[in-house]
């Protein structure tokens, strides 16, 4: 069964096995994915957030949140924000039928100038990333599985896990991204499956 709740500073969608919590920290929303041990929730991934002074944020910046309970098996959290000349958006859908958390992220840059990188960065877990295209990662303790999806019109997205810097998903090199002088939209998609938890 899918549960959803929201306050001005916290939003949660969960099943008996997995939970996504978005919390307002300072000027932006941070999200955490946790799994249930039956007795308590254990955090597996927490988004790494930067500060307003960052030239290139560690993760997309989200200041607005919308909870959309689509039907009994699917609830979606939509987040929107702005940092510098970039507009960010993400839709995170929790589907109890497929047992997948689906992330569809976009960054819209105004003008032709792009940052050095655009990534979703996370702390937590012990991830093994299979170096294939697209990459697949498995978390050692929880059994969560992360899959990177191909996005039409975009170069292959990357996923890397560093023991000191955490999990990074997105584009560390934007040289292959098609740009225009009016603006450039960069998209990356990934899914977190909890099917192995049942």
Rosetta blueprint (number, residue, H / E / L):
1 X L
2 X L
3 X E
4 X E
5 X E
6 X E
7 X L
8 X L
9 X L
10 X E
11 X E
12 X E
13 X E
14 X E
15 X L
16 X L
17 X L
18 X E
19 X E
20 X E
21 X E
22 X E
23 X E
24 X E
25 X E
26 X L
27 X L
28 X E
29 X E
30 X E
31 X E
32 X E
33 X E
34 X E
35 X E
36 X E
37 X L
38 X L
39 X L
40 X L
41 X E
42 X E
43 X E
44 X E
45 X E
46 X E
47 X E
48 X L
49 X L
50 X L
51 X L
52 X L
53 X L
54 X L
55 X L
56 X L
57 X L
58 X L
59 X L
60 X L
61 X L
62 X L
63 X L
64 X E
65 X E
66 X E
67 X E
68 X E
69 X E
70 X E
71 X E
72 X L
73 X L
74 X E
75 X E
76 X E
77 X E
78 X E
79 X E
80 X E
81 X E
82 X E
83 X E
84 X L
85 X L
86 X E
87 X E
88 X E
89 X E
90 X E
91 X E
92 X E
93 X E
94 X E
95 X E
96 X L
97 X L
98 X L
99 X L
100 X E
101 X E
102 X E
103 X E
104 X E
105 X E
106 X E
107 X E
108 X E
109 X E
110 X E
111 X L
112 X L
113 X L
114 X L
115 X L
116 X L
117 X L
118 X E
119 X E
120 X E
121 X E
122 X E
123 X E
124 X L
125 X L
126 X L
127 X E
128 X E
129 X E
130 X E
131 X L
132 X L
133 X L
134 X L
135 X L
136 X E
137 X E
138 X E
139 X E
140 X L
141 X L
142 X L
143 X L
144 X L
145 X E
146 X E
147 X E
148 X E
149 X E
150 X L
151 X L
152 X L
153 X L
154 X L
155 X L
156 X L
157 X L
158 X E
159 X E
160 X E
161 X E
162 X E
163 X L
164 X L
165 X L
166 X E
167 X E
168 X E
169 X E
170 X E
171 X E
172 X L
173 X L
174 X L
175 X L
176 X L
177 X L
178 X L
179 X L
180 X L
181 X L
182 X L
183 X E
184 X E
185 X E
186 X E
187 X E
188 X E
189 X E
190 X E
191 X E
192 X E
193 X E
194 X L
195 X H
196 X H
197 X H
198 X L
